[in-house]
Every structure is written in C-alpha cells, then in structure tokens.
Amino acid sequence: MKTINVEIWKSEKFYIAKCLEYSNCFTQGKTIEETIRNIKEVIYLILNIKKPKLNIILKDSLVEAL
C-alpha cells in the first residue's frame, strides 16, 4: 500500500487538502472528516489508488485550533 503525504489547513470557510507528491490532487471540505473523504476520492479518481494510506500533516494554524 502506497503512503501519500497530505497537508490540510483551514481557510476562511473550508478545510483544504493537497497531496504533497502530486500537485494535481487537492480538494476542500466543510469539516476535516469530509476533507479526508474527499482527498481519498480524488486520489482514487486521479491516481487510481483505491485505499491509500494517508500521512496527514496539519498546518500550524489548524493544530493551534485543535
């Protein structure tokens, strides 16, 4: 199983996620959970990886909010 590094941060209204290894894989969601579901779907649709192992990296502003 391939591990993909995903960075997540909070914008004004949404959480944003992008794959660090693949600049064309990014998405957004209203919650962190929705954003993670969305990035898994993007990874499947673009990279054809059905069950990726994600290494989630939270940006500093998001970590402070938690």
CHARMM internal coordinates of N, CA and C (Angstrom, degrees):
IC EDIT
DIST 1 N 1 CA 1.4427
DIST 1 CA 1 C 1.5272
ANGL 1 N 1 CA 1 C 109.29
DIST 1 C 2 N 1.2893
ANGL 1 CA 1 C 2 N 116.22
DIHE 1 N 1 CA 1 C 2 N 131.08
DIST 2 N 2 CA 1.4581
ANGL 1 C 2 N 2 CA 121.96
DIHE 1 CA 1 C 2 N 2 CA -178.23
DIST 2 CA 2 C 1.5287
ANGL 2 N 2 CA 2 C 110.59
DIHE 1 C 2 N 2 CA 2 C -82.09
DIST 2 C 3 N 1.3262
ANGL 2 CA 2 C 3 N 116.11
DIHE 2 N 2 CA 2 C 3 N 135.31
DIST 3 N 3 CA 1.4616
ANGL 2 C 3 N 3 CA 121.29
DIHE 2 CA 2 C 3 N 3 CA 175.24
DIST 3 CA 3 C 1.5219
ANGL 3 N 3 CA 3 C 108.84
DIHE 2 C 3 N 3 CA 3 C -94.82
DIST 3 C 4 N 1.3194
ANGL 3 CA 3 C 4 N 115.41
DIHE 3 N 3 CA 3 C 4 N 130.92
DIST 4 N 4 CA 1.4615
ANGL 3 C 4 N 4 CA 121.44
DIHE 3 CA 3 C 4 N 4 CA -179.55
DIST 4 CA 4 C 1.5226
ANGL 4 N 4 CA 4 C 108.33
DIHE 3 C 4 N 4 CA 4 C -120.31
DIST 4 C 5 N 1.3305
ANGL 4 CA 4 C 5 N 116.20
DIHE 4 N 4 CA 4 C 5 N 128.66
DIST 5 N 5 CA 1.4601
ANGL 4 C 5 N 5 CA 121.86
DIHE 4 CA 4 C 5 N 5 CA 177.92
DIST 5 CA 5 C 1.5201
ANGL 5 N 5 CA 5 C 109.41
DIHE 4 C 5 N 5 CA 5 C -81.50
DIST 5 C 6 N 1.3348
ANGL 5 CA 5 C 6 N 115.60
DIHE 5 N 5 CA 5 C 6 N 125.62
DIST 6 N 6 CA 1.4582
ANGL 5 C 6 N 6 CA 121.61
DIHE 5 CA 5 C 6 N 6 CA -178.53
DIST 6 CA 6 C 1.5233
ANGL 6 N 6 CA 6 C 108.61
DIHE 5 C 6 N 6 CA 6 C -124.36
DIST 6 C 7 N 1.3124
ANGL 6 CA 6 C 7 N 115.67
DIHE 6 N 6 CA 6 C 7 N 125.42
DIST 7 N 7 CA 1.4558
ANGL 6 C 7 N 7 CA 121.70
DIHE 6 CA 6 C 7 N 7 CA 177.75
DIST 7 CA 7 C 1.5278
ANGL 7 N 7 CA 7 C 108.37
DIHE 6 C 7 N 7 CA 7 C -98.71
DIST 7 C 8 N 1.3294
ANGL 7 CA 7 C 8 N 116.53
DIHE 7 N 7 CA 7 C 8 N 133.07
DIST 8 N 8 CA 1.4647
ANGL 7 C 8 N 8 CA 121.61
DIHE 7 CA 7 C 8 N 8 CA 179.59
DIST 8 CA 8 C 1.5249
ANGL 8 N 8 CA 8 C 108.37
DIHE 7 C 8 N 8 CA 8 C -125.30
DIST 8 C 9 N 1.3266
ANGL 8 CA 8 C 9 N 115.36
DIHE 8 N 8 CA 8 C 9 N 135.28
DIST 9 N 9 CA 1.4529
ANGL 8 C 9 N 9 CA 120.52
DIHE 8 CA 8 C 9 N 9 CA 175.23
DIST 9 CA 9 C 1.5207
ANGL 9 N 9 CA 9 C 109.32
DIHE 8 C 9 N 9 CA 9 C -143.60
DIST 9 C 10 N 1.3334
ANGL 9 CA 9 C 10 N 115.55
DIHE 9 N 9 CA 9 C 10 N 165.80
DIST 10 N 10 CA 1.4633
ANGL 9 C 10 N 10 CA 122.09
DIHE 9 CA 9 C 10 N 10 CA -177.42
DIST 10 CA 10 C 1.5166
ANGL 10 N 10 CA 10 C 108.94
DIHE 9 C 10 N 10 CA 10 C -101.96
DIST 10 C 11 N 1.3377
ANGL 10 CA 10 C 11 N 115.76
DIHE 10 N 10 CA 10 C 11 N 127.34
DIST 11 N 11 CA 1.4593
ANGL 10 C 11 N 11 CA 120.60
DIHE 10 CA 10 C 11 N 11 CA 169.85
DIST 11 CA 11 C 1.5271
ANGL 11 N 11 CA 11 C 106.49
DIHE 10 C 11 N 11 CA 11 C -96.94
DIST 11 C 12 N 1.3185
ANGL 11 CA 11 C 12 N 117.75
DIHE 11 N 11 CA 11 C 12 N -165.49
DIST 12 N 12 CA 1.4662
ANGL 11 C 12 N 12 CA 119.15
DIHE 11 CA 11 C 12 N 12 CA -178.67
DIST 12 CA 12 C 1.5201
ANGL 12 N 12 CA 12 C 112.76
DIHE 11 C 12 N 12 CA 12 C -60.91
DIST 12 C 13 N 1.3397
ANGL 12 CA 12 C 13 N 117.12
DIHE 12 N 12 CA 12 C 13 N -45.78
DIST 13 N 13 CA 1.4630
ANGL 12 C 13 N 13 CA 120.55
DIHE 12 CA 12 C 13 N 13 CA -174.33
DIST 13 CA 13 C 1.5217
ANGL 13 N 13 CA 13 C 114.32
DIHE 12 C 13 N 13 CA 13 C -115.49
DIST 13 C 14 N 1.3172
ANGL 13 CA 13 C 14 N 117.82
DIHE 13 N 13 CA 13 C 14 N -19.13
DIST 14 N 14 CA 1.4591
ANGL 13 C 14 N 14 CA 120.54
DIHE 13 CA 13 C 14 N 14 CA -172.19
DIST 14 CA 14 C 1.5202
ANGL 14 N 14 CA 14 C 111.24
DIHE 13 C 14 N 14 CA 14 C -133.05
DIST 14 C 15 N 1.3337
ANGL 14 CA 14 C 15 N 114.63
DIHE 14 N 14 CA 14 C 15 N 162.16
DIST 15 N 15 CA 1.4538
ANGL 14 C 15 N 15 CA 121.73
DIHE 14 CA 14 C 15 N 15 CA 166.51
DIST 15 CA 15 C 1.5213
ANGL 15 N 15 CA 15 C 106.42
DIHE 14 C 15 N 15 CA 15 C -92.26
DIST 15 C 16 N 1.3070
ANGL 15 CA 15 C 16 N 116.97
DIHE 15 N 15 CA 15 C 16 N 137.85
DIST 16 N 16 CA 1.4578
ANGL 15 C 16 N 16 CA 122.96
DIHE 15 CA 15 C 16 N 16 CA -178.63
DIST 16 CA 16 C 1.5259
ANGL 16 N 16 CA 16 C 107.91
DIHE 15 C 16 N 16 CA 16 C -114.98
DIST 16 C 17 N 1.3331
ANGL 16 CA 16 C 17 N 116.13
DIHE 16 N 16 CA 16 C 17 N 138.62
DIST 17 N 17 CA 1.4659
ANGL 16 C 17 N 17 CA 121.20
DIHE 16 CA 16 C 17 N 17 CA 177.24
DIST 17 CA 17 C 1.5155
ANGL 17 N 17 CA 17 C 109.15
DIHE 16 C 17 N 17 CA 17 C -129.83
DIST 17 C 18 N 1.3278
ANGL 17 CA 17 C 18 N 115.54
DIHE 17 N 17 CA 17 C 18 N 140.40
DIST 18 N 18 CA 1.4673
ANGL 17 C 18 N 18 CA 119.82
DIHE 17 CA 17 C 18 N 18 CA 173.73
DIST 18 CA 18 C 1.5165
ANGL 18 N 18 CA 18 C 109.08
DIHE 17 C 18 N 18 CA 18 C -143.14
DIST 18 C 19 N 1.3177
ANGL 18 CA 18 C 19 N 114.71
DIHE 18 N 18 CA 18 C 19 N 146.12
DIST 19 N 19 CA 1.4640
ANGL 18 C 19 N 19 CA 121.68
DIHE 18 CA 18 C 19 N 19 CA 175.81
DIST 19 CA 19 C 1.5193
ANGL 19 N 19 CA 19 C 107.85
DIHE 18 C 19 N 19 CA 19 C -81.58
DIST 19 C 20 N 1.3053
ANGL 19 CA 19 C 20 N 116.83
DIHE 19 N 19 CA 19 C 20 N 127.49
DIST 20 N 20 CA 1.4574
ANGL 19 C 20 N 20 CA 119.86
DIHE 19 CA 19 C 20 N 20 CA -177.26
DIST 20 CA 20 C 1.5247
ANGL 20 N 20 CA 20 C 112.32
DIHE 19 C 20 N 20 CA 20 C -70.25
DIST 20 C 21 N 1.3251
ANGL 20 CA 20 C 21 N 117.41
DIHE 20 N 20 CA 20 C 21 N -31.27
DIST 21 N 21 CA 1.4644
ANGL 20 C 21 N 21 CA 120.59
DIHE 20 CA 20 C 21 N 21 CA -178.54
DIST 21 CA 21 C 1.5291
ANGL 21 N 21 CA 21 C 113.03
DIHE 20 C 21 N 21 CA 21 C -82.60
DIST 21 C 22 N 1.3215
ANGL 21 CA 21 C 22 N 117.32
DIHE 21 N 21 CA 21 C 22 N -19.20
DIST 22 N 22 CA 1.4726
ANGL 21 C 22 N 22 CA 121.65
DIHE 21 CA 21 C 22 N 22 CA -174.39
DIST 22 CA 22 C 1.5259
ANGL 22 N 22 CA 22 C 108.91
DIHE 21 C 22 N 22 CA 22 C -131.66
DIST 22 C 23 N 1.3091
ANGL 22 CA 22 C 23 N 117.17
DIHE 22 N 22 CA 22 C 23 N 102.27
DIST 23 N 23 CA 1.4653
ANGL 22 C 23 N 23 CA 121.06
DIHE 22 CA 22 C 23 N 23 CA -174.50
DIST 23 CA 23 C 1.5264
ANGL 23 N 23 CA 23 C 113.49
DIHE 22 C 23 N 23 CA 23 C -66.08
DIST 23 C 24 N 1.3244
ANGL 23 CA 23 C 24 N 117.93
DIHE 23 N 23 CA 23 C 24 N -17.85
DIST 24 N 24 CA 1.4661
ANGL 23 C 24 N 24 CA 120.16
DIHE 23 CA 23 C 24 N 24 CA -179.81
DIST 24 CA 24 C 1.5239
ANGL 24 N 24 CA 24 C 112.50
DIHE 23 C 24 N 24 CA 24 C -90.12
DIST 24 C 25 N 1.3255
ANGL 24 CA 24 C 25 N 118.81
DIHE 24 N 24 CA 24 C 25 N 4.24
DIST 25 N 25 CA 1.4682
ANGL 24 C 25 N 25 CA 122.64
DIHE 24 CA 24 C 25 N 25 CA 179.09
DIST 25 CA 25 C 1.5254
ANGL 25 N 25 CA 25 C 109.27
DIHE 24 C 25 N 25 CA 25 C -108.74
DIST 25 C 26 N 1.3209
ANGL 25 CA 25 C 26 N 115.72
DIHE 25 N 25 CA 25 C 26 N 102.72
DIST 26 N 26 CA 1.4595
ANGL 25 C 26 N 26 CA 120.95
DIHE 25 CA 25 C 26 N 26 CA 178.11
DIST 26 CA 26 C 1.5178
ANGL 26 N 26 CA 26 C 108.92
DIHE 25 C 26 N 26 CA 26 C -153.17
DIST 26 C 27 N 1.3328
ANGL 26 CA 26 C 27 N 115.67
DIHE 26 N 26 CA 26 C 27 N 159.75
DIST 27 N 27 CA 1.4629
ANGL 26 C 27 N 27 CA 120.66
DIHE 26 CA 26 C 27 N 27 CA -178.30
DIST 27 CA 27 C 1.5170
ANGL 27 N 27 CA 27 C 109.13
DIHE 26 C 27 N 27 CA 27 C -162.96
DIST 27 C 28 N 1.3272
ANGL 27 CA 27 C 28 N 115.84
DIHE 27 N 27 CA 27 C 28 N -176.40
DIST 28 N 28 CA 1.4589
ANGL 27 C 28 N 28 CA 121.73
DIHE 27 CA 27 C 28 N 28 CA 176.43
DIST 28 CA 28 C 1.5196
ANGL 28 N 28 CA 28 C 109.33
DIHE 27 C 28 N 28 CA 28 C -145.02
DIST 28 C 29 N 1.3240
ANGL 28 CA 28 C 29 N 116.04
DIHE 28 N 28 CA 28 C 29 N 167.51
DIST 29 N 29 CA 1.4563
ANGL 28 C 29 N 29 CA 121.53
DIHE 28 CA 28 C 29 N 29 CA 176.62
DIST 29 CA 29 C 1.5116
ANGL 29 N 29 CA 29 C 110.11
DIHE 28 C 29 N 29 CA 29 C -162.94
DIST 29 C 30 N 1.3209
ANGL 29 CA 29 C 30 N 116.52
DIHE 29 N 29 CA 29 C 30 N 163.47
DIST 30 N 30 CA 1.4642
ANGL 29 C 30 N 30 CA 121.09
DIHE 29 CA 29 C 30 N 30 CA -179.69
DIST 30 CA 30 C 1.5243
ANGL 30 N 30 CA 30 C 112.08
DIHE 29 C 30 N 30 CA 30 C -79.09
DIST 30 C 31 N 1.3378
ANGL 30 CA 30 C 31 N 116.98
DIHE 30 N 30 CA 30 C 31 N -24.68
DIST 31 N 31 CA 1.4668
ANGL 30 C 31 N 31 CA 121.96
DIHE 30 CA 30 C 31 N 31 CA 177.16
DIST 31 CA 31 C 1.5291
ANGL 31 N 31 CA 31 C 108.16
DIHE 30 C 31 N 31 CA 31 C -128.61
DIST 31 C 32 N 1.3198
ANGL 31 CA 31 C 32 N 116.09
DIHE 31 N 31 CA 31 C 32 N 166.06
DIST 32 N 32 CA 1.4658
ANGL 31 C 32 N 32 CA 119.59
DIHE 31 CA 31 C 32 N 32 CA 176.93
DIST 32 CA 32 C 1.5230
ANGL 32 N 32 CA 32 C 109.75
DIHE 31 C 32 N 32 CA 32 C -63.40
DIST 32 C 33 N 1.3316
ANGL 32 CA 32 C 33 N 116.77
DIHE 32 N 32 CA 32 C 33 N -41.53
DIST 33 N 33 CA 1.4654
ANGL 32 C 33 N 33 CA 120.74
DIHE 32 CA 32 C 33 N 33 CA -179.00
DIST 33 CA 33 C 1.5284
ANGL 33 N 33 CA 33 C 111.04
DIHE 32 C 33 N 33 CA 33 C -61.61
DIST 33 C 34 N 1.3326
ANGL 33 CA 33 C 34 N 116.64
DIHE 33 N 33 CA 33 C 34 N -45.16
DIST 34 N 34 CA 1.4683
ANGL 33 C 34 N 34 CA 120.45
DIHE 33 CA 33 C 34 N 34 CA 178.46
DIST 34 CA 34 C 1.5236
ANGL 34 N 34 CA 34 C 110.65
DIHE 33 C 34 N 34 CA 34 C -63.15
DIST 34 C 35 N 1.3197
ANGL 34 CA 34 C 35 N 116.79
DIHE 34 N 34 CA 34 C 35 N -39.48
DIST 35 N 35 CA 1.4619
ANGL 34 C 35 N 35 CA 121.34
DIHE 34 CA 34 C 35 N 35 CA 179.96
DIST 35 CA 35 C 1.5250
ANGL 35 N 35 CA 35 C 110.74
DIHE 34 C 35 N 35 CA 35 C -64.12
DIST 35 C 36 N 1.3190
ANGL 35 CA 35 C 36 N 117.79
DIHE 35 N 35 CA 35 C 36 N -40.86
DIST 36 N 36 CA 1.4655
ANGL 35 C 36 N 36 CA 121.15
DIHE 35 CA 35 C 36 N 36 CA 178.21
DIST 36 CA 36 C 1.5232
ANGL 36 N 36 CA 36 C 110.48
DIHE 35 C 36 N 36 CA 36 C -66.16
DIST 36 C 37 N 1.3316
ANGL 36 CA 36 C 37 N 117.26
DIHE 36 N 36 CA 36 C 37 N -42.87
DIST 37 N 37 CA 1.4770
ANGL 36 C 37 N 37 CA 119.94
DIHE 36 CA 36 C 37 N 37 CA 175.99
DIST 37 CA 37 C 1.5274
ANGL 37 N 37 CA 37 C 110.35
DIHE 36 C 37 N 37 CA 37 C -59.58
DIST 37 C 38 N 1.3235
ANGL 37 CA 37 C 38 N 116.10
DIHE 37 N 37 CA 37 C 38 N -43.08
DIST 38 N 38 CA 1.4631
ANGL 37 C 38 N 38 CA 120.42
DIHE 37 CA 37 C 38 N 38 CA -178.56
DIST 38 CA 38 C 1.5240
ANGL 38 N 38 CA 38 C 111.96
DIHE 37 C 38 N 38 CA 38 C -65.07
DIST 38 C 39 N 1.3393
ANGL 38 CA 38 C 39 N 117.88
DIHE 38 N 38 CA 38 C 39 N -41.16
DIST 39 N 39 CA 1.4641
ANGL 38 C 39 N 39 CA 119.28
DIHE 38 CA 38 C 39 N 39 CA -178.40
DIST 39 CA 39 C 1.5235
ANGL 39 N 39 CA 39 C 110.19
DIHE 38 C 39 N 39 CA 39 C -69.14
DIST 39 C 40 N 1.3331
ANGL 39 CA 39 C 40 N 117.97
DIHE 39 N 39 CA 39 C 40 N -33.10
DIST 40 N 40 CA 1.4667
ANGL 39 C 40 N 40 CA 120.15
DIHE 39 CA 39 C 40 N 40 CA 175.37
DIST 40 CA 40 C 1.5233
ANGL 40 N 40 CA 40 C 110.31
DIHE 39 C 40 N 40 CA 40 C -63.48
DIST 40 C 41 N 1.3271
ANGL 40 CA 40 C 41 N 116.84
DIHE 40 N 40 CA 40 C 41 N -40.05
DIST 41 N 41 CA 1.4649
ANGL 40 C 41 N 41 CA 120.52
DIHE 40 CA 40 C 41 N 41 CA 178.19
DIST 41 CA 41 C 1.5254
ANGL 41 N 41 CA 41 C 110.94
DIHE 40 C 41 N 41 CA 41 C -66.12
DIST 41 C 42 N 1.3245
ANGL 41 CA 41 C 42 N 117.14
DIHE 41 N 41 CA 41 C 42 N -41.75
DIST 42 N 42 CA 1.4687
ANGL 41 C 42 N 42 CA 121.16
DIHE 41 CA 41 C 42 N 42 CA 178.10
DIST 42 CA 42 C 1.5253
ANGL 42 N 42 CA 42 C 110.22
DIHE 41 C 42 N 42 CA 42 C -61.84
DIST 42 C 43 N 1.3331
ANGL 42 CA 42 C 43 N 116.88
DIHE 42 N 42 CA 42 C 43 N -43.68
DIST 43 N 43 CA 1.4691
ANGL 42 C 43 N 43 CA 121.01
DIHE 42 CA 42 C 43 N 43 CA 179.20
DIST 43 CA 43 C 1.5231
ANGL 43 N 43 CA 43 C 110.20
DIHE 42 C 43 N 43 CA 43 C -60.71
DIST 43 C 44 N 1.3232
ANGL 43 CA 43 C 44 N 116.49
DIHE 43 N 43 CA 43 C 44 N -41.24
DIST 44 N 44 CA 1.4661
ANGL 43 C 44 N 44 CA 119.57
DIHE 43 CA 43 C 44 N 44 CA 178.27
DIST 44 CA 44 C 1.5266
ANGL 44 N 44 CA 44 C 110.96
DIHE 43 C 44 N 44 CA 44 C -66.02
DIST 44 C 45 N 1.3275
ANGL 44 CA 44 C 45 N 117.08
DIHE 44 N 44 CA 44 C 45 N -46.77
DIST 45 N 45 CA 1.4680
ANGL 44 C 45 N 45 CA 120.39
DIHE 44 CA 44 C 45 N 45 CA -176.22
DIST 45 CA 45 C 1.5273
ANGL 45 N 45 CA 45 C 112.96
DIHE 44 C 45 N 45 CA 45 C -67.55
DIST 45 C 46 N 1.3218
ANGL 45 CA 45 C 46 N 117.35
DIHE 45 N 45 CA 45 C 46 N -38.65
DIST 46 N 46 CA 1.4666
ANGL 45 C 46 N 46 CA 120.38
DIHE 45 CA 45 C 46 N 46 CA -175.89
DIST 46 CA 46 C 1.5248
ANGL 46 N 46 CA 46 C 112.10
DIHE 45 C 46 N 46 CA 46 C -90.07
DIST 46 C 47 N 1.3323
ANGL 46 CA 46 C 47 N 116.82
DIHE 46 N 46 CA 46 C 47 N -42.36
DIST 47 N 47 CA 1.4676
ANGL 46 C 47 N 47 CA 120.58
DIHE 46 CA 46 C 47 N 47 CA -173.78
DIST 47 CA 47 C 1.5233
ANGL 47 N 47 CA 47 C 113.41
DIHE 46 C 47 N 47 CA 47 C -103.61
DIST 47 C 48 N 1.3283
ANGL 47 CA 47 C 48 N 117.02
DIHE 47 N 47 CA 47 C 48 N -8.86
DIST 48 N 48 CA 1.4585
ANGL 47 C 48 N 48 CA 123.12
DIHE 47 CA 47 C 48 N 48 CA -179.36
DIST 48 CA 48 C 1.5377
ANGL 48 N 48 CA 48 C 112.10
DIHE 47 C 48 N 48 CA 48 C 60.14
DIST 48 C 49 N 1.3264
ANGL 48 CA 48 C 49 N 115.77
DIHE 48 N 48 CA 48 C 49 N 38.93
DIST 49 N 49 CA 1.4634
ANGL 48 C 49 N 49 CA 122.34
DIHE 48 CA 48 C 49 N 49 CA 174.83
DIST 49 CA 49 C 1.5221
ANGL 49 N 49 CA 49 C 106.30
DIHE 48 C 49 N 49 CA 49 C -107.16
DIST 49 C 50 N 1.3448
ANGL 49 CA 49 C 50 N 116.92
DIHE 49 N 49 CA 49 C 50 N 113.42
DIST 50 N 50 CA 1.4677
ANGL 49 C 50 N 50 CA 120.65
DIHE 49 CA 49 C 50 N 50 CA -171.24
DIST 50 CA 50 C 1.5227
ANGL 50 N 50 CA 50 C 114.07
DIHE 49 C 50 N 50 CA 50 C -72.71
DIST 50 C 51 N 1.3076
ANGL 50 CA 50 C 51 N 117.92
DIHE 50 N 50 CA 50 C 51 N -45.52
DIST 51 N 51 CA 1.4675
ANGL 50 C 51 N 51 CA 120.46
DIHE 50 CA 50 C 51 N 51 CA -177.13
DIST 51 CA 51 C 1.5243
ANGL 51 N 51 CA 51 C 109.17
DIHE 50 C 51 N 51 CA 51 C -129.77
DIST 51 C 52 N 1.3234
ANGL 51 CA 51 C 52 N 116.83
DIHE 51 N 51 CA 51 C 52 N 77.06
DIST 52 N 52 CA 1.4630
ANGL 51 C 52 N 52 CA 118.69
DIHE 51 CA 51 C 52 N 52 CA -177.93
DIST 52 CA 52 C 1.5259
ANGL 52 N 52 CA 52 C 111.40
DIHE 51 C 52 N 52 CA 52 C -72.28
DIST 52 C 53 N 1.3075
ANGL 52 CA 52 C 53 N 115.58
DIHE 52 N 52 CA 52 C 53 N 148.47
DIST 53 N 53 CA 1.4595
ANGL 52 C 53 N 53 CA 121.09
DIHE 52 CA 52 C 53 N 53 CA 170.66
DIST 53 CA 53 C 1.5212
ANGL 53 N 53 CA 53 C 105.47
DIHE 52 C 53 N 53 CA 53 C -91.10
DIST 53 C 54 N 1.3301
ANGL 53 CA 53 C 54 N 116.42
DIHE 53 N 53 CA 53 C 54 N 122.48
DIST 54 N 54 CA 1.4551
ANGL 53 C 54 N 54 CA 120.28
DIHE 53 CA 53 C 54 N 54 CA -176.37
DIST 54 CA 54 C 1.5195
ANGL 54 N 54 CA 54 C 110.90
DIHE 53 C 54 N 54 CA 54 C -102.41
DIST 54 C 55 N 1.3123
ANGL 54 CA 54 C 55 N 115.85
DIHE 54 N 54 CA 54 C 55 N 135.27
DIST 55 N 55 CA 1.4526
ANGL 54 C 55 N 55 CA 122.90
DIHE 54 CA 54 C 55 N 55 CA 169.20
DIST 55 CA 55 C 1.5268
ANGL 55 N 55 CA 55 C 105.20
DIHE 54 C 55 N 55 CA 55 C -103.29
DIST 55 C 56 N 1.3408
ANGL 55 CA 55 C 56 N 117.04
DIHE 55 N 55 CA 55 C 56 N 100.92
DIST 56 N 56 CA 1.4562
ANGL 55 C 56 N 56 CA 122.21
DIHE 55 CA 55 C 56 N 56 CA -174.41
DIST 56 CA 56 C 1.5225
ANGL 56 N 56 CA 56 C 109.52
DIHE 55 C 56 N 56 CA 56 C -83.28
DIST 56 C 57 N 1.3198
ANGL 56 CA 56 C 57 N 116.18
DIHE 56 N 56 CA 56 C 57 N 126.99
DIST 57 N 57 CA 1.4585
ANGL 56 C 57 N 57 CA 122.89
DIHE 56 CA 56 C 57 N 57 CA 177.58
DIST 57 CA 57 C 1.5271
ANGL 57 N 57 CA 57 C 106.78
DIHE 56 C 57 N 57 CA 57 C -115.85
DIST 57 C 58 N 1.3384
ANGL 57 CA 57 C 58 N 116.58
DIHE 57 N 57 CA 57 C 58 N 114.05
DIST 58 N 58 CA 1.4573
ANGL 57 C 58 N 58 CA 120.75
DIHE 57 CA 57 C 58 N 58 CA 179.92
DIST 58 CA 58 C 1.5231
ANGL 58 N 58 CA 58 C 109.44
DIHE 57 C 58 N 58 CA 58 C -90.52
DIST 58 C 59 N 1.3205
ANGL 58 CA 58 C 59 N 115.60
DIHE 58 N 58 CA 58 C 59 N 131.02
DIST 59 N 59 CA 1.4655
ANGL 58 C 59 N 59 CA 120.08
DIHE 58 CA 58 C 59 N 59 CA 177.71
DIST 59 CA 59 C 1.5272
ANGL 59 N 59 CA 59 C 109.06
DIHE 58 C 59 N 59 CA 59 C -66.36
DIST 59 C 60 N 1.3273
ANGL 59 CA 59 C 60 N 116.73
DIHE 59 N 59 CA 59 C 60 N 155.73
DIST 60 N 60 CA 1.4630
ANGL 59 C 60 N 60 CA 122.57
DIHE 59 CA 59 C 60 N 60 CA -175.33
DIST 60 CA 60 C 1.5221
ANGL 60 N 60 CA 60 C 113.46
DIHE 59 C 60 N 60 CA 60 C -53.20
DIST 60 C 61 N 1.3200
ANGL 60 CA 60 C 61 N 117.93
DIHE 60 N 60 CA 60 C 61 N -43.52
DIST 61 N 61 CA 1.4613
ANGL 60 C 61 N 61 CA 120.16
DIHE 60 CA 60 C 61 N 61 CA -177.60
DIST 61 CA 61 C 1.5253
ANGL 61 N 61 CA 61 C 111.12
DIHE 60 C 61 N 61 CA 61 C -63.24
DIST 61 C 62 N 1.3206
ANGL 61 CA 61 C 62 N 117.21
DIHE 61 N 61 CA 61 C 62 N -33.71
DIST 62 N 62 CA 1.4602
ANGL 61 C 62 N 62 CA 121.40
DIHE 61 CA 61 C 62 N 62 CA 179.70
DIST 62 CA 62 C 1.5206
ANGL 62 N 62 CA 62 C 110.55
DIHE 61 C 62 N 62 CA 62 C -74.37
DIST 62 C 63 N 1.3129
ANGL 62 CA 62 C 63 N 117.60
DIHE 62 N 62 CA 62 C 63 N -40.24
DIST 63 N 63 CA 1.4608
ANGL 62 C 63 N 63 CA 121.52
DIHE 62 CA 62 C 63 N 63 CA 179.80
DIST 63 CA 63 C 1.5281
ANGL 63 N 63 CA 63 C 109.60
DIHE 62 C 63 N 63 CA 63 C -63.31
DIST 63 C 64 N 1.3273
ANGL 63 CA 63 C 64 N 117.28
DIHE 63 N 63 CA 63 C 64 N -40.93
DIST 64 N 64 CA 1.4613
ANGL 63 C 64 N 64 CA 121.10
DIHE 63 CA 63 C 64 N 64 CA 179.08
DIST 64 CA 64 C 1.5209
ANGL 64 N 64 CA 64 C 110.97
DIHE 63 C 64 N 64 CA 64 C -62.87
DIST 64 C 65 N 1.3329
ANGL 64 CA 64 C 65 N 117.18
DIHE 64 N 64 CA 64 C 65 N -34.55
DIST 65 N 65 CA 1.4618
ANGL 64 C 65 N 65 CA 121.23
DIHE 64 CA 64 C 65 N 65 CA -179.70
DIST 65 CA 65 C 1.5197
ANGL 65 N 65 CA 65 C 111.72
DIHE 64 C 65 N 65 CA 65 C -71.30
DIST 65 C 66 N 1.3346
ANGL 65 CA 65 C 66 N 117.49
DIHE 65 N 65 CA 65 C 66 N -27.41
DIST 66 N 66 CA 1.4629
ANGL 65 C 66 N 66 CA 121.03
DIHE 65 CA 65 C 66 N 66 CA 180.00
DIST 66 CA 66 C 1.5063
ANGL 66 N 66 CA 66 C 108.87
DIHE 65 C 66 N 66 CA 66 C -79.30
END
COOR INIT
IC SEED 1 N 1 CA 1 C
IC BUILD
